[in-house]
Amino acid sequence: MDTGSSLTWVKCLPCSPCTPGGGAATALFDPAKSKSYYALPCTDDNDFFNDPCSLSLT
C-alpha cells in the first residue's frame, strides 16, 4: 500500500486484468516506481492482501 501522496493505492501489478479502462482513477499501480511503497505483511488468512486481484473499483 502506498500512502505517500494524497492518493492511497493498493498494489495491482502484475495482476491482469485488475482494473478495466485507463486514466488516473483506474491506472495500475507499479510499486517499483514508488518511493514510499511498503508491502504490508499478511497475518490473517481472511484478509484481502492474500488475493489482491479479487479487489475491484466501485
Distance bins in CASP14 RR format, pairs under 12 A and 6 or more apart:
PFRMAT RR
TARGET T0000
AUTHOR 0000-0000-0000
RMODE 2
METHOD distances of the structure
MODEL  1
1 7 0 0 0 0 0 1 0 0 0 0 0
1 8 1 0 0 1 0 0 0 0 0 0 0
1 9 1 0 0 1 0 0 0 0 0 0 0
1 10 1 0 1 0 0 0 0 0 0 0 0
1 11 1 0 0 1 0 0 0 0 0 0 0
1 12 0 0 0 0 0 1 0 0 0 0 0
1 29 0 0 0 0 1 0 0 0 0 0 0
1 31 0 0 0 0 1 0 0 0 0 0 0
1 34 0 0 0 0 0 1 0 0 0 0 0
1 36 0 0 0 0 1 0 0 0 0 0 0
1 37 1 0 0 1 0 0 0 0 0 0 0
1 38 1 0 0 1 0 0 0 0 0 0 0
1 39 0 0 0 0 1 0 0 0 0 0 0
1 40 1 0 1 0 0 0 0 0 0 0 0
1 41 0 0 0 0 0 1 0 0 0 0 0
1 48 0 0 0 0 0 1 0 0 0 0 0
1 49 0 0 0 0 1 0 0 0 0 0 0
1 52 0 0 0 0 0 1 0 0 0 0 0
1 55 0 0 0 0 0 1 0 0 0 0 0
2 8 1 0 0 1 0 0 0 0 0 0 0
2 9 1 0 1 0 0 0 0 0 0 0 0
2 10 0 0 0 0 1 0 0 0 0 0 0
2 11 0 0 0 0 1 0 0 0 0 0 0
2 12 0 0 0 0 0 1 0 0 0 0 0
2 29 1 0 0 1 0 0 0 0 0 0 0
2 30 0 0 0 0 0 1 0 0 0 0 0
2 31 1 0 0 1 0 0 0 0 0 0 0
2 32 0 0 0 0 0 1 0 0 0 0 0
2 33 0 0 0 0 1 0 0 0 0 0 0
2 34 1 0 1 0 0 0 0 0 0 0 0
2 35 0 0 0 0 1 0 0 0 0 0 0
2 36 1 0 1 0 0 0 0 0 0 0 0
2 37 1 0 1 0 0 0 0 0 0 0 0
2 38 1 0 0 1 0 0 0 0 0 0 0
2 39 0 0 0 0 0 1 0 0 0 0 0
2 40 0 0 0 0 0 1 0 0 0 0 0
3 9 0 0 0 0 1 0 0 0 0 0 0
3 10 0 0 0 0 0 1 0 0 0 0 0
3 29 0 0 0 0 0 1 0 0 0 0 0
3 34 0 0 0 0 0 1 0 0 0 0 0
3 35 0 0 0 0 0 1 0 0 0 0 0
3 36 1 0 0 1 0 0 0 0 0 0 0
3 37 0 0 0 0 1 0 0 0 0 0 0
3 38 0 0 0 0 1 0 0 0 0 0 0
3 40 0 0 0 0 0 1 0 0 0 0 0
4 29 0 0 0 0 0 1 0 0 0 0 0
4 34 1 0 0 1 0 0 0 0 0 0 0
4 35 1 0 0 1 0 0 0 0 0 0 0
4 36 1 1 0 0 0 0 0 0 0 0 0
4 37 0 0 0 0 1 0 0 0 0 0 0
4 38 0 0 0 0 1 0 0 0 0 0 0
5 24 0 0 0 0 0 1 0 0 0 0 0
5 29 0 0 0 0 0 1 0 0 0 0 0
5 34 0 0 0 0 1 0 0 0 0 0 0
5 35 0 0 0 0 1 0 0 0 0 0 0
5 36 1 0 0 1 0 0 0 0 0 0 0
5 37 0 0 0 0 0 1 0 0 0 0 0
6 24 0 0 0 0 0 1 0 0 0 0 0
7 24 0 0 0 0 1 0 0 0 0 0 0
7 25 0 0 0 0 1 0 0 0 0 0 0
7 27 0 0 0 0 0 1 0 0 0 0 0
7 29 0 0 0 0 1 0 0 0 0 0 0
7 34 0 0 0 0 0 1 0 0 0 0 0
7 36 0 0 0 0 0 1 0 0 0 0 0
8 29 0 0 0 0 1 0 0 0 0 0 0
8 34 0 0 0 0 0 1 0 0 0 0 0
8 36 0 0 0 0 0 1 0 0 0 0 0
8 37 0 0 0 0 0 1 0 0 0 0 0
9 18 0 0 0 0 0 1 0 0 0 0 0
9 19 0 0 0 0 0 1 0 0 0 0 0
9 24 0 0 0 0 0 1 0 0 0 0 0
9 25 0 0 0 0 0 1 0 0 0 0 0
9 26 0 0 0 0 0 1 0 0 0 0 0
9 27 0 0 0 0 1 0 0 0 0 0 0
9 28 0 0 0 0 1 0 0 0 0 0 0
9 29 1 0 1 0 0 0 0 0 0 0 0
9 30 0 0 0 0 1 0 0 0 0 0 0
9 31 0 0 0 0 1 0 0 0 0 0 0
9 33 0 0 0 0 0 1 0 0 0 0 0
9 34 1 0 0 1 0 0 0 0 0 0 0
9 36 0 0 0 0 1 0 0 0 0 0 0
9 37 0 0 0 0 1 0 0 0 0 0 0
9 38 0 0 0 0 0 1 0 0 0 0 0
9 52 0 0 0 0 0 1 0 0 0 0 0
9 55 0 0 0 0 0 1 0 0 0 0 0
9 57 0 0 0 0 0 1 0 0 0 0 0
10 18 0 0 0 0 1 0 0 0 0 0 0
10 19 0 0 0 0 0 1 0 0 0 0 0
10 28 0 0 0 0 0 1 0 0 0 0 0
10 29 1 0 0 1 0 0 0 0 0 0 0
10 31 0 0 0 0 0 1 0 0 0 0 0
10 34 0 0 0 0 0 1 0 0 0 0 0
10 37 0 0 0 0 0 1 0 0 0 0 0
10 39 0 0 0 0 0 1 0 0 0 0 0
10 40 0 0 0 0 1 0 0 0 0 0 0
10 47 0 0 0 0 0 1 0 0 0 0 0
10 48 0 0 0 0 1 0 0 0 0 0 0
10 49 0 0 0 0 1 0 0 0 0 0 0
10 51 0 0 0 0 0 1 0 0 0 0 0
10 52 1 0 0 1 0 0 0 0 0 0 0
10 53 0 0 0 0 0 1 0 0 0 0 0
10 54 0 0 0 0 0 1 0 0 0 0 0
10 55 1 0 0 1 0 0 0 0 0 0 0
10 56 0 0 0 0 0 1 0 0 0 0 0
10 57 0 0 0 0 0 1 0 0 0 0 0
11 18 0 0 0 0 1 0 0 0 0 0 0
11 19 0 0 0 0 0 1 0 0 0 0 0
11 28 0 0 0 0 1 0 0 0 0 0 0
11 29 1 0 1 0 0 0 0 0 0 0 0
11 30 0 0 0 0 1 0 0 0 0 0 0
11 31 1 0 1 0 0 0 0 0 0 0 0
11 32 0 0 0 0 0 1 0 0 0 0 0
11 33 0 0 0 0 0 1 0 0 0 0 0
11 34 0 0 0 0 1 0 0 0 0 0 0
11 37 1 0 0 1 0 0 0 0 0 0 0
11 38 0 0 0 0 0 1 0 0 0 0 0
11 39 1 0 0 1 0 0 0 0 0 0 0
11 40 0 0 0 0 1 0 0 0 0 0 0
11 48 0 0 0 0 0 1 0 0 0 0 0
11 49 0 0 0 0 1 0 0 0 0 0 0
11 51 0 0 0 0 0 1 0 0 0 0 0
11 52 1 0 1 0 0 0 0 0 0 0 0
11 53 0 0 0 0 0 1 0 0 0 0 0
11 55 0 0 0 0 1 0 0 0 0 0 0
12 18 1 0 1 0 0 0 0 0 0 0 0
12 19 1 0 0 1 0 0 0 0 0 0 0
12 20 0 0 0 0 0 1 0 0 0 0 0
12 26 0 0 0 0 1 0 0 0 0 0 0
12 27 0 0 0 0 1 0 0 0 0 0 0
12 28 1 0 1 0 0 0 0 0 0 0 0
12 29 1 0 1 0 0 0 0 0 0 0 0
12 30 0 0 0 0 1 0 0 0 0 0 0
12 31 0 0 0 0 1 0 0 0 0 0 0
12 37 0 0 0 0 0 1 0 0 0 0 0
12 51 0 0 0 0 0 1 0 0 0 0 0
12 52 1 0 0 1 0 0 0 0 0 0 0
12 53 1 0 0 1 0 0 0 0 0 0 0
12 54 0 0 0 0 0 1 0 0 0 0 0
12 55 1 0 0 1 0 0 0 0 0 0 0
12 56 0 0 0 0 0 1 0 0 0 0 0
12 57 0 0 0 0 0 1 0 0 0 0 0
13 19 0 0 0 0 0 1 0 0 0 0 0
13 27 0 0 0 0 0 1 0 0 0 0 0
13 28 1 0 1 0 0 0 0 0 0 0 0
13 29 1 0 0 1 0 0 0 0 0 0 0
13 30 1 0 1 0 0 0 0 0 0 0 0
13 31 1 0 0 1 0 0 0 0 0 0 0
13 32 0 0 0 0 1 0 0 0 0 0 0
13 33 0 0 0 0 1 0 0 0 0 0 0
13 34 0 0 0 0 0 1 0 0 0 0 0
13 37 0 0 0 0 0 1 0 0 0 0 0
13 52 0 0 0 0 1 0 0 0 0 0 0
13 53 0 0 0 0 0 1 0 0 0 0 0
14 28 0 0 0 0 1 0 0 0 0 0 0
14 29 0 0 0 0 0 1 0 0 0 0 0
14 30 0 0 0 0 1 0 0 0 0 0 0
14 31 0 0 0 0 0 1 0 0 0 0 0
14 32 0 0 0 0 0 1 0 0 0 0 0
14 52 0 0 0 0 0 1 0 0 0 0 0
14 53 0 0 0 0 1 0 0 0 0 0 0
15 28 0 0 0 0 1 0 0 0 0 0 0
15 29 0 0 0 0 0 1 0 0 0 0 0
15 30 0 0 0 0 0 1 0 0 0 0 0
15 51 0 0 0 0 1 0 0 0 0 0 0
15 52 1 0 0 1 0 0 0 0 0 0 0
15 53 1 0 1 0 0 0 0 0 0 0 0
15 54 0 0 0 0 1 0 0 0 0 0 0
15 55 0 0 0 0 1 0 0 0 0 0 0
15 56 0 0 0 0 0 1 0 0 0 0 0
16 28 0 0 0 0 1 0 0 0 0 0 0
16 53 0 0 0 0 1 0 0 0 0 0 0
17 26 0 0 0 0 0 1 0 0 0 0 0
17 28 0 0 0 0 1 0 0 0 0 0 0
17 53 0 0 0 0 1 0 0 0 0 0 0
17 56 0 0 0 0 0 1 0 0 0 0 0
17 57 0 0 0 0 0 1 0 0 0 0 0
18 26 0 0 0 0 1 0 0 0 0 0 0
18 27 0 0 0 0 0 1 0 0 0 0 0
18 28 1 0 0 1 0 0 0 0 0 0 0
18 29 0 0 0 0 1 0 0 0 0 0 0
18 30 0 0 0 0 0 1 0 0 0 0 0
18 51 0 0 0 0 0 1 0 0 0 0 0
18 52 1 0 0 1 0 0 0 0 0 0 0
18 53 1 0 1 0 0 0 0 0 0 0 0
18 54 0 0 0 0 1 0 0 0 0 0 0
18 55 1 0 0 1 0 0 0 0 0 0 0
18 56 0 0 0 0 1 0 0 0 0 0 0
18 57 0 0 0 0 1 0 0 0 0 0 0
19 25 0 0 0 0 1 0 0 0 0 0 0
19 26 1 0 1 0 0 0 0 0 0 0 0
19 27 1 0 0 1 0 0 0 0 0 0 0
19 28 1 0 0 1 0 0 0 0 0 0 0
19 29 0 0 0 0 1 0 0 0 0 0 0
19 52 0 0 0 0 0 1 0 0 0 0 0
19 53 0 0 0 0 0 1 0 0 0 0 0
19 55 0 0 0 0 1 0 0 0 0 0 0
19 56 1 0 0 1 0 0 0 0 0 0 0
19 57 1 0 1 0 0 0 0 0 0 0 0
19 58 0 0 0 0 0 1 0 0 0 0 0
20 26 1 0 0 1 0 0 0 0 0 0 0
20 27 0 0 0 0 0 1 0 0 0 0 0
20 28 0 0 0 0 0 1 0 0 0 0 0
20 56 0 0 0 0 1 0 0 0 0 0 0
20 57 0 0 0 0 1 0 0 0 0 0 0
21 27 0 0 0 0 1 0 0 0 0 0 0
21 28 0 0 0 0 0 1 0 0 0 0 0
21 57 0 0 0 0 1 0 0 0 0 0 0
22 28 0 0 0 0 1 0 0 0 0 0 0
22 57 0 0 0 0 0 1 0 0 0 0 0
23 57 0 0 0 0 0 1 0 0 0 0 0
25 57 1 0 0 1 0 0 0 0 0 0 0
25 58 0 0 0 0 0 1 0 0 0 0 0
26 56 0 0 0 0 0 1 0 0 0 0 0
26 57 1 0 0 1 0 0 0 0 0 0 0
26 58 0 0 0 0 0 1 0 0 0 0 0
27 33 0 0 0 0 0 1 0 0 0 0 0
27 57 0 0 0 0 0 1 0 0 0 0 0
28 52 0 0 0 0 0 1 0 0 0 0 0
28 53 0 0 0 0 0 1 0 0 0 0 0
28 57 0 0 0 0 0 1 0 0 0 0 0
29 36 0 0 0 0 0 1 0 0 0 0 0
29 37 0 0 0 0 1 0 0 0 0 0 0
29 52 0 0 0 0 0 1 0 0 0 0 0
29 55 0 0 0 0 0 1 0 0 0 0 0
30 37 0 0 0 0 1 0 0 0 0 0 0
31 37 1 0 1 0 0 0 0 0 0 0 0
31 38 0 0 0 0 1 0 0 0 0 0 0
31 39 1 0 0 1 0 0 0 0 0 0 0
31 40 0 0 0 0 0 1 0 0 0 0 0
31 52 0 0 0 0 0 1 0 0 0 0 0
39 49 0 0 0 0 1 0 0 0 0 0 0
39 52 0 0 0 0 0 1 0 0 0 0 0
40 47 0 0 0 0 1 0 0 0 0 0 0
40 48 0 0 0 0 0 1 0 0 0 0 0
40 49 1 0 1 0 0 0 0 0 0 0 0
40 50 0 0 0 0 0 1 0 0 0 0 0
40 52 0 0 0 0 0 1 0 0 0 0 0
41 47 0 0 0 0 1 0 0 0 0 0 0
41 49 0 0 0 0 1 0 0 0 0 0 0
41 50 0 0 0 0 0 1 0 0 0 0 0
42 48 0 0 0 0 1 0 0 0 0 0 0
42 49 1 0 1 0 0 0 0 0 0 0 0
42 50 1 0 1 0 0 0 0 0 0 0 0
42 51 0 0 0 0 1 0 0 0 0 0 0
42 52 0 0 0 0 0 1 0 0 0 0 0
43 49 0 0 0 0 1 0 0 0 0 0 0
43 50 0 0 0 0 0 1 0 0 0 0 0
44 50 0 0 0 0 1 0 0 0 0 0 0
45 51 0 0 0 0 0 1 0 0 0 0 0
46 54 0 0 0 0 0 1 0 0 0 0 0
47 54 0 0 0 0 0 1 0 0 0 0 0
47 55 0 0 0 0 0 1 0 0 0 0 0
48 54 1 0 0 1 0 0 0 0 0 0 0
48 55 1 0 0 1 0 0 0 0 0 0 0
48 56 0 0 0 0 0 1 0 0 0 0 0
49 55 0 0 0 0 1 0 0 0 0 0 0
END
